[in-house]
Amino acid sequence: MKKTFLAIAIAASFVSFGASAATSKDEHKAAVDQASATYKTDKAACDSMKDNAKDICVSEAKGKEKVAKAEADAMYKPGAKADKKVRDAKADAAYDTAKEKCDDQTGNAKDVCVKEAKAAQTAAKADAKVAKTASDARAGDASAAKVADERKDASKDKREADYKVAKEKCDAMSGAAKDTCVADAKTKYGM
C-alpha cells in the first residue's frame, strides 16, 4: 500500500517541461530566490514540531526547494537534460521524505519501508533516464537502439529493486516459509 502510494505520488509529480518557454536570467534568479525564501519559511514552520515529525517536515521543505530550483533551471535552459534533472530531483525528494517516514517504524517493517522507498526512487530515475534518451532520439541525438537499451536497463533496474523489496519481506519469515518466499521472489523477478 505504501509503495503504491509513493509510486503514484512520484508519477503524479512528473511534468514535462520540454514545451515550456525559456525564461530570462532575471526571471531565473527570481525563481531561485523564491525557492530559497519558501524553504526558509517552510523550515521555520517545522521548528514547532518534535522528533520524527520535524525530520519529515524539514525533508519535505528541502525537497520542495530542490525541485523548485531544478524547475527554475529547466525553465531557464529547457531541454531533455533539464527535464531529467527535474525528474531526478522529484524522485530524490520523494525518497528522502519517504525514508524519514520509515523511521516511525521498527524492525522488518522499517527495512521493508526503506526498500520500497528505494524501489520507487529507482523506478522514477530509470523512467527519467528513458524519457531523456527518447527525447534525445526525437531530436536526432540518440538512436532507436539506444532508447531500446535504456528501456531494457530500466526494466532490469526496476526488477532488481522490486526483488530486493520482496526479499526483505521474506526476512520476516523463518525456516521453510522463508526459503519458499525467497525462491518465489527469485522466480517472479528473474533473479
Secondary structure, 3 states (H helix, E strand, C coil): CHHHHHHHHHHHHCCCCCCCCCCCHHHHHHHHHHHHHHHHHHHHHHCCCCHHHHHHHHHHHHHHHHHHHHHHHHHHCCCHHHHHHHHHHHHHHHHHHHHHHHCCCCHHHHHHHHHHHHHHHHHHHHHHHHHHHHHHHHCCCCCHHHHHHHHHHHHHHHHHHHHHHHHHHHCCCCHHHHHHHHHHHHHHHCC
